[in-house]
């Protein structure tokens, strides 16, 4: 008789972990915007993951958890490499397209996950989840555009396609993390190796930005260290724990909470405006999260 309650409790805990993770990831948007005032995008993205990798290598070394005998080697290599490629595509694409448009295109990940999960994981998409996906899309459009679509004609086609490709790759990242978290015996070790493999596609950019490493001001290093710890290590660990007990589609919709956090912080800290349209969009996203969380 206790199994249903245990399952319900597990799902609530998973939803909570995912909300916390998405909230931390949401803080990355204003943090990155501030950090880019002091360094270029290549330097930022490389040092962010380089610092995160060094920290996790130190953790598993000093806890005597270091081993080359980790589970799911090929899957972790695939996830790490795709994660690094997606970040590169996003940063390169944003050179030639507007931030509002790129935000919308990246967060279309929820659509790709909804479309691919039934094919790749045989996941059933019920009516409530489908309604949640639709509501989340409306919310994304309202929050990121404020119903002002003039900025959308300012971007370049190549940049748009690169950002869309990044979102599609992250959909695969979300979906294939499901078997990893279900079968991995040591998530700390898996996280460390995933971070290490994320560095692989980022290494080629080092010659273009290495000369800037030693001249960065302390403000840049605060942004780098903050995004490494609070916008990757901690949220990824919490998100992966939550993914054990919820579906990739549910997780992808809940992760849209990061948009709400980013908008709130940007409004308070960076002085960006909060309009009626974006407020309605925020309500839609909250409704979508509630639908997939309790559906």
VENCOR-V760156 format. One record per residue. N is the residue number from 1. PSI is psi in whole degrees, -180 to 180 (* if undefined). BURIAL is I if it has 24 or more other ideal C-beta (glycine too) atoms within 12 Angstrom, else O. D_CENTER is the distance of its C-alpha to the mean C-alpha in whole Angstrom. Layout:
N:PSI:BURIAL:D_CENTER + N:PSI:BURIAL:D_CENTER
This chain:
1:-18:O:37 + 2:-14:O:34 + 3:-44:O:32 + 4:-41:O:31 + 5:-40:O:30 + 6:-42:O:28 + 7:-42:O:26 + 8:-40:O:26 + 9:-40:O:25 + 10:-40:O:22 + 11:-41:I:20 + 12:-41:O:21 + 13:-41:O:19 + 14:-43:I:16 + 15:-43:I:16 + 16:-46:I:16 + 17:-41:I:14 + 18:-38:I:11 + 19:-43:I:12 + 20:-45:I:12 + 21:-46:I:9 + 22:-33:I:8 + 23:-44:I:11 + 24:-43:I:10 + 25:-32:I:6 + 26:-32:I:9 + 27:-14:I:11 + 28:-30:I:9 + 29:-54:I:11 + 30:-33:I:14 + 31:-42:I:14 + 32:-41:I:13 + 33:-40:I:16 + 34:-44:I:18 + 35:-34:I:18 + 36:-8:I:18 + 37:-19:O:22 + 38:-8:I:23 + 39:163:I:21 + 40:166:I:20 + 41:-38:I:17 + 42:-47:I:18 + 43:-44:I:19 + 44:-53:I:16 + 45:-37:I:14 + 46:-50:I:16 + 47:-32:I:17 + 48:-49:I:14 + 49:-26:I:13 + 50:-47:I:17 + 51:-43:I:18 + 52:-41:I:15 + 53:-45:I:17 + 54:-41:O:20 + 55:-45:I:19 + 56:-35:I:19 + 57:-40:I:22 + 58:-40:O:24 + 59:-50:O:23 + 60:-25:I:24 + 61:-48:O:27 + 62:-21:O:28 + 63:8:O:27 + 64:41:O:29 + 65:5:O:26 + 66:129:O:26 + 67:143:O:27 + 68:-3:O:27 + 69:47:O:28 + 70:155:I:24 + 71:159:O:23 + 72:47:I:22 + 73:-50:O:22 + 74:-40:O:21 + 75:-44:I:18 + 76:-39:I:17 + 77:-44:I:18 + 78:-46:I:16 + 79:-44:I:13 + 80:-46:I:13 + 81:-45:I:15 + 82:-35:I:13 + 83:-45:I:9 + 84:-42:I:12 + 85:-43:I:13 + 86:-43:I:10 + 87:-42:I:10 + 88:-45:I:13 + 89:-41:I:14 + 90:-48:I:12 + 91:-41:I:14 + 92:-43:I:17 + 93:-34:I:17 + 94:-9:I:16 + 95:-29:O:19 + 96:19:O:21 + 97:162:I:20 + 98:155:I:19 + 99:-37:I:16 + 100:-43:I:17 + 101:-43:I:17 + 102:-37:I:14 + 103:-43:I:12 + 104:-47:I:13 + 105:-39:I:13 + 106:-42:I:10 + 107:2:I:9 + 108:-2:I:12 + 109:-38:I:10 + 110:-33:I:11 + 111:-46:I:15 + 112:-39:I:14 + 113:-43:I:13 + 114:-36:I:16 + 115:-37:I:18 + 116:-30:I:18 + 117:-45:I:17 + 118:-29:O:21 + 119:-47:O:22 + 120:-36:O:20 + 121:3:I:20 + 122:34:O:23 + 123:136:I:21 + 124:130:O:23 + 125:105:I:22 + 126:178:O:24 + 127:-41:O:25 + 128:-40:I:23 + 129:-41:I:20 + 130:-42:I:21 + 131:-38:I:22 + 132:-41:I:19 + 133:-45:I:17 + 134:-46:I:20 + 135:-40:I:20 + 136:-38:I:16 + 137:-46:I:17 + 138:-42:I:20 + 139:-42:I:18 + 140:-47:I:15 + 141:-45:I:18 + 142:-44:I:20 + 143:-42:I:17 + 144:-23:I:16 + 145:-23:I:20 + 146:27:I:22 + 147:21:O:24 + 148:102:O:25 + 149:7:O:25 + 150:-35:O:27 + 151:-17:O:24 + 152:-19:I:23 + 153:-2:O:26 + 154:-20:O:25 + 155:162:I:23 + 156:147:O:24 + 157:-42:O:23 + 158:-44:O:22 + 159:-43:I:19 + 160:-46:I:18 + 161:-36:O:19 + 162:-42:I:16 + 163:-40:I:13 + 164:-43:I:14 + 165:-38:I:14 + 166:-44:I:11 + 167:-38:I:10 + 168:-39:I:12 + 169:-40:I:11 + 170:-26:I:8 + 171:-43:I:10 + 172:-38:I:12 + 173:-45:I:10 + 174:-46:I:9 + 175:-46:I:13 + 176:-5:I:14 + 177:-23:I:12 + 178:-54:I:15 + 179:-29:I:18 + 180:-50:I:17 + 181:-28:I:16 + 182:-32:O:19 + 183:-13:O:22 + 184:134:I:20 + 185:-14:O:23 + 186:93:I:21 + 187:-30:I:18 + 188:-44:I:18 + 189:-42:I:20 + 190:-42:I:17 + 191:-42:I:14 + 192:-47:I:17 + 193:-34:I:18 + 194:-43:I:14 + 195:-42:I:14 + 196:-42:I:17 + 197:-24:I:17 + 198:-28:I:14 + 199:-23:I:16 + 200:-53:I:19 + 201:-8:I:17 + 202:-22:I:17 + 203:-40:O:21 + 204:-19:O:22 + 205:-10:I:21 + 206:-45:O:23 + 207:-25:O:26 + 208:-18:O:25 + 209:-5:I:24 + 210:-32:O:26 + 211:-19:O:29 + 212:-14:O:26 + 213:-44:O:25 + 214:-8:O:28 + 215:8:O:29 + 216:139:I:26 + 217:168:O:27 + 218:-29:O:26 + 219:-37:O:23 + 220:-41:I:21 + 221:-32:O:21 + 222:-44:O:20 + 223:-41:I:17 + 224:-50:I:16 + 225:-40:I:17 + 226:-48:I:15 + 227:-29:I:12 + 228:-44:I:13 + 229:-55:I:14 + 230:-11:I:12 + 231:9:I:9 + 232:-62:I:8 + 233:-57:I:12 + 234:-51:I:12 + 235:-36:I:9 + 236:-41:I:8 + 237:-46:I:12 + 238:-43:I:12 + 239:-43:I:10 + 240:-35:I:12 + 241:-40:I:15 + 242:-34:I:14 + 243:-18:I:13 + 244:-32:I:17 + 245:9:I:19 + 246:163:I:17 + 247:160:I:16 + 248:-37:I:13 + 249:-47:I:14 + 250:-46:I:14 + 251:-44:I:11 + 252:-39:I:9 + 253:-44:I:12 + 254:-35:I:11 + 255:-18:I:8 + 256:-12:I:9 + 257:-27:I:11 + 258:-30:I:9 + 259:-43:I:11 + 260:-45:I:14 + 261:-44:I:13 + 262:-42:I:12 + 263:-45:I:16 + 264:-48:I:18 + 265:-42:I:17 + 266:-35:I:18 + 267:-44:O:21 + 268:-48:O:22 + 269:-43:O:21 + 270:-4:O:21 + 271:19:O:24 + 272:149:O:22 + 273:146:O:24 + 274:114:O:23 + 275:172:O:25 + 276:-42:O:26 + 277:-45:I:24 + 278:-32:I:21 + 279:-42:O:22 + 280:-41:O:23 + 281:-39:I:20 + 282:-41:I:18 + 283:-42:O:21 + 284:-43:I:20 + 285:-42:I:16 + 286:-43:I:18 + 287:-40:I:20 + 288:-42:I:18 + 289:-42:I:16 + 290:-39:I:20 + 291:-48:I:21 + 292:-22:I:18 + 293:-34:I:19 + 294:6:O:22 + 295:*:I:23
